[in-house]
Amino acid sequence: MNDNTMTSPKLLVELLSGDGLNEAIAILLVIAIAIVAGRLAKAALVRIGQDVMGKPWTGRLIETAAILTPYLVAIVLIGVAENAARQFGMAYNVLELTSQLVVALGVVRIAVYCLRLLLGDTSLVARWETRITLVLWLGLGFELLGWFNWLENTLDAIDLLPGKSVFSLWTLLKGLIVITAFVVITSVIARAIERRVMSIETLAPSTRVGISKSAYFLLISLGILLGINAAGVDLTALTVLTGAIVFGLGFGIRDITSNFVSGFVLLMDKSIKPGDVISFTQHTGTTSENFGWVQELRGRYVVVRDRDGVESLVPNQNLITNSVINWSYSDQRVRLRLPVMISYDDDPELALEILIKATSDHPRILRDPGPVSRLMSFENYGMKLEARFWIRDPMNGVNNVRSDVNRKIWQLFKEHGIKIPVAQQEVRVLEPGAIIARPASHSDDADPRG
């Protein structure tokens, strides 16, 4: 602290004086002008457009300048007001202290912004950017105002675990802050490793995901342990408390833990990997429901995108405990079956040839193995045929191939006069009291019971 830093009573006395009132008015004007300047900078940022902001370095520099604009304007105006107060022999200690607080706020704001860039826009820092900035700035503000020692002594006097071991509220808060700092540092390192590993095209996608996720959780765990050690927390004093917390959380996070473990199992055995086509329920993939492409393997769930563009978040545990059809596990070739009914009045040999012809001209149907047709059974109202053919790209859809072949079959059946029968039932309406005559049989006549 410098000589210009005042204690709380002196600060209050100066604020209540005539010079202090002038300083307060000047500070309010500076804040208003800085807010206007910040909004103008944001408006200019919007006018620049996505073309410039899309460039990595140029966009970041312009965004940084827009963030710093209100703080720079405030610092310049406070400096002008401070020099004017010196020229007229007025007090300026409050202005000088305000300038230090503004500088601290600007530094914290830029530091949190850089941290958000390192961790990504989906991180917790991105969602809580303003709150984190405010908390860190309040800590620096307490130090600049000389209130930090008083706050530390007050919190240190609150003992959370009365007894031989001392565990105060200040120790708890200090430990959380130190642990958070270590976790943030290890998160930045883990993100850098993840970007590097994911950019290696020579590795399989599942291997890249496995390495990056393993490194992430390992580094986070290491950061927590280092943070606890650096904070000087006596873990023996927390045996009962941590035991109760672990026991309570064990039931609450059981499913979460199971999903994380299942995610590592999926990564290790490579049964499901990005790009696979899967059906994750009892459906066989003949509809868009529960059938899609694995987009991403996350720690808790798998992102599956279907033909409608809908992304389903399937918990890893479901893919481990339930049956999953992986259409591209070892071979992407899959066989499709199309059942068709024809009338008993039609020639089944001609119909079987038509099924082969309908499937032979499609560009996505394989020639080796080639399509085949089978007479499966004789039903009540017709003969059941089936066309079977193979495709090698189920990720491009299977229903579209089915539709094309069905349309071709319908066209060829009409050309050759082959009919698809419809199940029919005969309903007989009897008059009241009518008796249905039943022909007599020899077995009835021979029955000794009459």
Secondary structure as a PSIPRED ss2 file (coil, helix, strand):
# PSIPRED VFORMAT (PSIPRED V4.0)

   1 M C   1.000  0.000  0.000
   2 N C   1.000  0.000  0.000
   3 D C   1.000  0.000  0.000
   4 N C   1.000  0.000  0.000
   5 T C   1.000  0.000  0.000
   6 M C   1.000  0.000  0.000
   7 T C   1.000  0.000  0.000
   8 S H   0.000  1.000  0.000
   9 P H   0.000  1.000  0.000
  10 K H   0.000  1.000  0.000
  11 L H   0.000  1.000  0.000
  12 L H   0.000  1.000  0.000
  13 V H   0.000  1.000  0.000
  14 E H   0.000  1.000  0.000
  15 L H   0.000  1.000  0.000
  16 L H   0.000  1.000  0.000
  17 S C   1.000  0.000  0.000
  18 G H   0.000  1.000  0.000
  19 D H   0.000  1.000  0.000
  20 G H   0.000  1.000  0.000
  21 L H   0.000  1.000  0.000
  22 N H   0.000  1.000  0.000
  23 E H   0.000  1.000  0.000
  24 A H   0.000  1.000  0.000
  25 I H   0.000  1.000  0.000
  26 A H   0.000  1.000  0.000
  27 I H   0.000  1.000  0.000
  28 L H   0.000  1.000  0.000
  29 L H   0.000  1.000  0.000
  30 V H   0.000  1.000  0.000
  31 I H   0.000  1.000  0.000
  32 A H   0.000  1.000  0.000
  33 I H   0.000  1.000  0.000
  34 A H   0.000  1.000  0.000
  35 I H   0.000  1.000  0.000
  36 V H   0.000  1.000  0.000
  37 A H   0.000  1.000  0.000
  38 G H   0.000  1.000  0.000
  39 R H   0.000  1.000  0.000
  40 L H   0.000  1.000  0.000
  41 A H   0.000  1.000  0.000
  42 K H   0.000  1.000  0.000
  43 A H   0.000  1.000  0.000
  44 A H   0.000  1.000  0.000
  45 L H   0.000  1.000  0.000
  46 V H   0.000  1.000  0.000
  47 R H   0.000  1.000  0.000
  48 I H   0.000  1.000  0.000
  49 G C   1.000  0.000  0.000
  50 Q H   0.000  1.000  0.000
  51 D H   0.000  1.000  0.000
  52 V H   0.000  1.000  0.000
  53 M H   0.000  1.000  0.000
  54 G C   1.000  0.000  0.000
  55 K C   1.000  0.000  0.000
  56 P H   0.000  1.000  0.000
  57 W H   0.000  1.000  0.000
  58 T H   0.000  1.000  0.000
  59 G H   0.000  1.000  0.000
  60 R H   0.000  1.000  0.000
  61 L H   0.000  1.000  0.000
  62 I H   0.000  1.000  0.000
  63 E H   0.000  1.000  0.000
  64 T H   0.000  1.000  0.000
  65 A H   0.000  1.000  0.000
  66 A H   0.000  1.000  0.000
  67 I H   0.000  1.000  0.000
  68 L H   0.000  1.000  0.000
  69 T H   0.000  1.000  0.000
  70 P H   0.000  1.000  0.000
  71 Y H   0.000  1.000  0.000
  72 L H   0.000  1.000  0.000
  73 V H   0.000  1.000  0.000
  74 A H   0.000  1.000  0.000
  75 I H   0.000  1.000  0.000
  76 V H   0.000  1.000  0.000
  77 L H   0.000  1.000  0.000
  78 I H   0.000  1.000  0.000
  79 G H   0.000  1.000  0.000
  80 V H   0.000  1.000  0.000
  81 A H   0.000  1.000  0.000
  82 E H   0.000  1.000  0.000
  83 N H   0.000  1.000  0.000
  84 A H   0.000  1.000  0.000
  85 A H   0.000  1.000  0.000
  86 R H   0.000  1.000  0.000
  87 Q H   0.000  1.000  0.000
  88 F C   1.000  0.000  0.000
  89 G C   1.000  0.000  0.000
  90 M C   1.000  0.000  0.000
  91 A C   1.000  0.000  0.000
  92 Y C   1.000  0.000  0.000
  93 N H   0.000  1.000  0.000
  94 V H   0.000  1.000  0.000
  95 L H   0.000  1.000  0.000
  96 E H   0.000  1.000  0.000
  97 L H   0.000  1.000  0.000
  98 T H   0.000  1.000  0.000
  99 S H   0.000  1.000  0.000
 100 Q H   0.000  1.000  0.000
 101 L H   0.000  1.000  0.000
 102 V H   0.000  1.000  0.000
 103 V H   0.000  1.000  0.000
 104 A H   0.000  1.000  0.000
 105 L H   0.000  1.000  0.000
 106 G H   0.000  1.000  0.000
 107 V H   0.000  1.000  0.000
 108 V H   0.000  1.000  0.000
 109 R H   0.000  1.000  0.000
 110 I H   0.000  1.000  0.000
 111 A H   0.000  1.000  0.000
 112 V H   0.000  1.000  0.000
 113 Y H   0.000  1.000  0.000
 114 C H   0.000  1.000  0.000
 115 L H   0.000  1.000  0.000
 116 R H   0.000  1.000  0.000
 117 L H   0.000  1.000  0.000
 118 L H   0.000  1.000  0.000
 119 L H   0.000  1.000  0.000
 120 G C   1.000  0.000  0.000
 121 D C   1.000  0.000  0.000
 122 T C   1.000  0.000  0.000
 123 S C   1.000  0.000  0.000
 124 L H   0.000  1.000  0.000
 125 V H   0.000  1.000  0.000
 126 A H   0.000  1.000  0.000
 127 R H   0.000  1.000  0.000
 128 W C   1.000  0.000  0.000
 129 E H   0.000  1.000  0.000
 130 T H   0.000  1.000  0.000
 131 R H   0.000  1.000  0.000
 132 I H   0.000  1.000  0.000
 133 T H   0.000  1.000  0.000
 134 L H   0.000  1.000  0.000
 135 V H   0.000  1.000  0.000
 136 L H   0.000  1.000  0.000
 137 W H   0.000  1.000  0.000
 138 L H   0.000  1.000  0.000
 139 G H   0.000  1.000  0.000
 140 L H   0.000  1.000  0.000
 141 G H   0.000  1.000  0.000
 142 F H   0.000  1.000  0.000
 143 E H   0.000  1.000  0.000
 144 L H   0.000  1.000  0.000
 145 L H   0.000  1.000  0.000
 146 G C   1.000  0.000  0.000
 147 W C   1.000  0.000  0.000
 148 F H   0.000  1.000  0.000
 149 N H   0.000  1.000  0.000
 150 W H   0.000  1.000  0.000
 151 L H   0.000  1.000  0.000
 152 E H   0.000  1.000  0.000
 153 N H   0.000  1.000  0.000
 154 T H   0.000  1.000  0.000
 155 L H   0.000  1.000  0.000
 156 D H   0.000  1.000  0.000
 157 A C   1.000  0.000  0.000
 158 I C   1.000  0.000  0.000
 159 D E   0.000  0.000  1.000
 160 L C   1.000  0.000  0.000
 161 L C   1.000  0.000  0.000
 162 P C   1.000  0.000  0.000
 163 G C   1.000  0.000  0.000
 164 K C   1.000  0.000  0.000
 165 S C   1.000  0.000  0.000
 166 V C   1.000  0.000  0.000
 167 F C   1.000  0.000  0.000
 168 S E   0.000  0.000  1.000
 169 L H   0.000  1.000  0.000
 170 W H   0.000  1.000  0.000
 171 T H   0.000  1.000  0.000
 172 L H   0.000  1.000  0.000
 173 L H   0.000  1.000  0.000
 174 K H   0.000  1.000  0.000
 175 G H   0.000  1.000  0.000
 176 L H   0.000  1.000  0.000
 177 I H   0.000  1.000  0.000
 178 V H   0.000  1.000  0.000
 179 I H   0.000  1.000  0.000
 180 T H   0.000  1.000  0.000
 181 A H   0.000  1.000  0.000
 182 F H   0.000  1.000  0.000
 183 V H   0.000  1.000  0.000
 184 V H   0.000  1.000  0.000
 185 I H   0.000  1.000  0.000
 186 T H   0.000  1.000  0.000
 187 S H   0.000  1.000  0.000
 188 V H   0.000  1.000  0.000
 189 I H   0.000  1.000  0.000
 190 A H   0.000  1.000  0.000
 191 R H   0.000  1.000  0.000
 192 A H   0.000  1.000  0.000
 193 I H   0.000  1.000  0.000
 194 E H   0.000  1.000  0.000
 195 R H   0.000  1.000  0.000
 196 R H   0.000  1.000  0.000
 197 V H   0.000  1.000  0.000
 198 M H   0.000  1.000  0.000
 199 S C   1.000  0.000  0.000
 200 I C   1.000  0.000  0.000
 201 E C   1.000  0.000  0.000
 202 T C   1.000  0.000  0.000
 203 L C   1.000  0.000  0.000
 204 A C   1.000  0.000  0.000
 205 P H   0.000  1.000  0.000
 206 S H   0.000  1.000  0.000
 207 T H   0.000  1.000  0.000
 208 R H   0.000  1.000  0.000
 209 V H   0.000  1.000  0.000
 210 G H   0.000  1.000  0.000
 211 I H   0.000  1.000  0.000
 212 S H   0.000  1.000  0.000
 213 K H   0.000  1.000  0.000
 214 S H   0.000  1.000  0.000
 215 A H   0.000  1.000  0.000
 216 Y H   0.000  1.000  0.000
 217 F H   0.000  1.000  0.000
 218 L H   0.000  1.000  0.000
 219 L H   0.000  1.000  0.000
 220 I H   0.000  1.000  0.000
 221 S H   0.000  1.000  0.000
 222 L H   0.000  1.000  0.000
 223 G H   0.000  1.000  0.000
 224 I H   0.000  1.000  0.000
 225 L H   0.000  1.000  0.000
 226 L H   0.000  1.000  0.000
 227 G H   0.000  1.000  0.000
 228 I H   0.000  1.000  0.000
 229 N H   0.000  1.000  0.000
 230 A H   0.000  1.000  0.000
 231 A H   0.000  1.000  0.000
 232 G C   1.000  0.000  0.000
 233 V C   1.000  0.000  0.000
 234 D C   1.000  0.000  0.000
 235 L H   0.000  1.000  0.000
 236 T H   0.000  1.000  0.000
 237 A H   0.000  1.000  0.000
 238 L H   0.000  1.000  0.000
 239 T H   0.000  1.000  0.000
 240 V H   0.000  1.000  0.000
 241 L H   0.000  1.000  0.000
 242 T H   0.000  1.000  0.000
 243 G H   0.000  1.000  0.000
 244 A H   0.000  1.000  0.000
 245 I H   0.000  1.000  0.000
 246 V H   0.000  1.000  0.000
 247 F H   0.000  1.000  0.000
 248 G H   0.000  1.000  0.000
 249 L H   0.000  1.000  0.000
 250 G H   0.000  1.000  0.000
 251 F H   0.000  1.000  0.000
 252 G H   0.000  1.000  0.000
 253 I C   1.000  0.000  0.000
 254 R H   0.000  1.000  0.000
 255 D H   0.000  1.000  0.000
 256 I H   0.000  1.000  0.000
 257 T H   0.000  1.000  0.000
 258 S H   0.000  1.000  0.000
 259 N H   0.000  1.000  0.000
 260 F H   0.000  1.000  0.000
 261 V H   0.000  1.000  0.000
 262 S H   0.000  1.000  0.000
 263 G H   0.000  1.000  0.000
 264 F H   0.000  1.000  0.000
 265 V H   0.000  1.000  0.000
 266 L H   0.000  1.000  0.000
 267 L H   0.000  1.000  0.000
 268 M H   0.000  1.000  0.000
 269 D H   0.000  1.000  0.000
 270 K C   1.000  0.000  0.000
 271 S C   1.000  0.000  0.000
 272 I C   1.000  0.000  0.000
 273 K C   1.000  0.000  0.000
 274 P C   1.000  0.000  0.000
 275 G C   1.000  0.000  0.000
 276 D C   1.000  0.000  0.000
 277 V E   0.000  0.000  1.000
 278 I E   0.000  0.000  1.000
 279 S E   0.000  0.000  1.000
 280 F C   1.000  0.000  0.000
 281 T C   1.000  0.000  0.000
 282 Q C   1.000  0.000  0.000
 283 H C   1.000  0.000  0.000
 284 T C   1.000  0.000  0.000
 285 G C   1.000  0.000  0.000
 286 T C   1.000  0.000  0.000
 287 T C   1.000  0.000  0.000
 288 S C   1.000  0.000  0.000
 289 E C   1.000  0.000  0.000
 290 N C   1.000  0.000  0.000
 291 F E   0.000  0.000  1.000
 292 G E   0.000  0.000  1.000
 293 W E   0.000  0.000  1.000
 294 V E   0.000  0.000  1.000
 295 Q E   0.000  0.000  1.000
 296 E E   0.000  0.000  1.000
 297 L E   0.000  0.000  1.000
 298 R C   1.000  0.000  0.000
 299 G C   1.000  0.000  0.000
 300 R C   1.000  0.000  0.000
 301 Y E   0.000  0.000  1.000
 302 V E   0.000  0.000  1.000
 303 V E   0.000  0.000  1.000
 304 V E   0.000  0.000  1.000
 305 R E   0.000  0.000  1.000
 306 D C   1.000  0.000  0.000
 307 R C   1.000  0.000  0.000
 308 D C   1.000  0.000  0.000
 309 G C   1.000  0.000  0.000
 310 V C   1.000  0.000  0.000
 311 E E   0.000  0.000  1.000
 312 S E   0.000  0.000  1.000
 313 L E   0.000  0.000  1.000
 314 V E   0.000  0.000  1.000
 315 P E   0.000  0.000  1.000
 316 N H   0.000  1.000  0.000
 317 Q H   0.000  1.000  0.000
 318 N H   0.000  1.000  0.000
 319 L H   0.000  1.000  0.000
 320 I H   0.000  1.000  0.000
 321 T H   0.000  1.000  0.000
 322 N C   1.000  0.000  0.000
 323 S C   1.000  0.000  0.000
 324 V C   1.000  0.000  0.000
 325 I E   0.000  0.000  1.000
 326 N E   0.000  0.000  1.000
 327 W C   1.000  0.000  0.000
 328 S C   1.000  0.000  0.000
 329 Y C   1.000  0.000  0.000
 330 S C   1.000  0.000  0.000
 331 D C   1.000  0.000  0.000
 332 Q C   1.000  0.000  0.000
 333 R C   1.000  0.000  0.000
 334 V E   0.000  0.000  1.000
 335 R E   0.000  0.000  1.000
 336 L E   0.000  0.000  1.000
 337 R E   0.000  0.000  1.000
 338 L E   0.000  0.000  1.000
 339 P E   0.000  0.000  1.000
 340 V E   0.000  0.000  1.000
 341 M E   0.000  0.000  1.000
 342 I E   0.000  0.000  1.000
 343 S C   1.000  0.000  0.000
 344 Y C   1.000  0.000  0.000
 345 D C   1.000  0.000  0.000
 346 D C   1.000  0.000  0.000
 347 D C   1.000  0.000  0.000
 348 P H   0.000  1.000  0.000
 349 E H   0.000  1.000  0.000
 350 L H   0.000  1.000  0.000
 351 A H   0.000  1.000  0.000
 352 L H   0.000  1.000  0.000
 353 E H   0.000  1.000  0.000
 354 I H   0.000  1.000  0.000
 355 L H   0.000  1.000  0.000
 356 I H   0.000  1.000  0.000
 357 K H   0.000  1.000  0.000
 358 A H   0.000  1.000  0.000
 359 T H   0.000  1.000  0.000
 360 S H   0.000  1.000  0.000
 361 D C   1.000  0.000  0.000
 362 H C   1.000  0.000  0.000
 363 P C   1.000  0.000  0.000
 364 R C   1.000  0.000  0.000
 365 I E   0.000  0.000  1.000
 366 L C   1.000  0.000  0.000
 367 R C   1.000  0.000  0.000
 368 D C   1.000  0.000  0.000
 369 P C   1.000  0.000  0.000
 370 G C   1.000  0.000  0.000
 371 P C   1.000  0.000  0.000
 372 V E   0.000  0.000  1.000
 373 S E   0.000  0.000  1.000
 374 R E   0.000  0.000  1.000
 375 L E   0.000  0.000  1.000
 376 M E   0.000  0.000  1.000
 377 S E   0.000  0.000  1.000
 378 F E   0.000  0.000  1.000
 379 E C   1.000  0.000  0.000
 380 N C   1.000  0.000  0.000
 381 Y C   1.000  0.000  0.000
 382 G C   1.000  0.000  0.000
 383 M E   0.000  0.000  1.000
 384 K E   0.000  0.000  1.000
 385 L E   0.000  0.000  1.000
 386 E E   0.000  0.000  1.000
 387 A E   0.000  0.000  1.000
 388 R E   0.000  0.000  1.000
 389 F E   0.000  0.000  1.000
 390 W E   0.000  0.000  1.000
 391 I E   0.000  0.000  1.000
 392 R C   1.000  0.000  0.000
 393 D C   1.000  0.000  0.000
 394 P H   0.000  1.000  0.000
 395 M H   0.000  1.000  0.000
 396 N H   0.000  1.000  0.000
 397 G C   1.000  0.000  0.000
 398 V C   1.000  0.000  0.000
 399 N H   0.000  1.000  0.000
 400 N H   0.000  1.000  0.000
 401 V H   0.000  1.000  0.000
 402 R H   0.000  1.000  0.000
 403 S H   0.000  1.000  0.000
 404 D H   0.000  1.000  0.000
 405 V H   0.000  1.000  0.000
 406 N H   0.000  1.000  0.000
 407 R H   0.000  1.000  0.000
 408 K H   0.000  1.000  0.000
 409 I H   0.000  1.000  0.000
 410 W H   0.000  1.000  0.000
 411 Q H   0.000  1.000  0.000
 412 L H   0.000  1.000  0.000
 413 F H   0.000  1.000  0.000
 414 K H   0.000  1.000  0.000
 415 E H   0.000  1.000  0.000
 416 H H   0.000  1.000  0.000
 417 G C   1.000  0.000  0.000
 418 I C   1.000  0.000  0.000
 419 K C   1.000  0.000  0.000
 420 I C   1.000  0.000  0.000
 421 P C   1.000  0.000  0.000
 422 V C   1.000  0.000  0.000
 423 A C   1.000  0.000  0.000
 424 Q C   1.000  0.000  0.000
 425 Q C   1.000  0.000  0.000
 426 E C   1.000  0.000  0.000
 427 V C   1.000  0.000  0.000
 428 R C   1.000  0.000  0.000
 429 V C   1.000  0.000  0.000
 430 L C   1.000  0.000  0.000
 431 E C   1.000  0.000  0.000
 432 P C   1.000  0.000  0.000
 433 G C   1.000  0.000  0.000
 434 A C   1.000  0.000  0.000
 435 I C   1.000  0.000  0.000
 436 I C   1.000  0.000  0.000
 437 A C   1.000  0.000  0.000
 438 R C   1.000  0.000  0.000
 439 P C   1.000  0.000  0.000
 440 A C   1.000  0.000  0.000
 441 S C   1.000  0.000  0.000
 442 H H   0.000  1.000  0.000
 443 S H   0.000  1.000  0.000
 444 D H   0.000  1.000  0.000
 445 D H   0.000  1.000  0.000
 446 A C   1.000  0.000  0.000
 447 D C   1.000  0.000  0.000
 448 P C   1.000  0.000  0.000
 449 R C   1.000  0.000  0.000
 450 G C   1.000  0.000  0.000
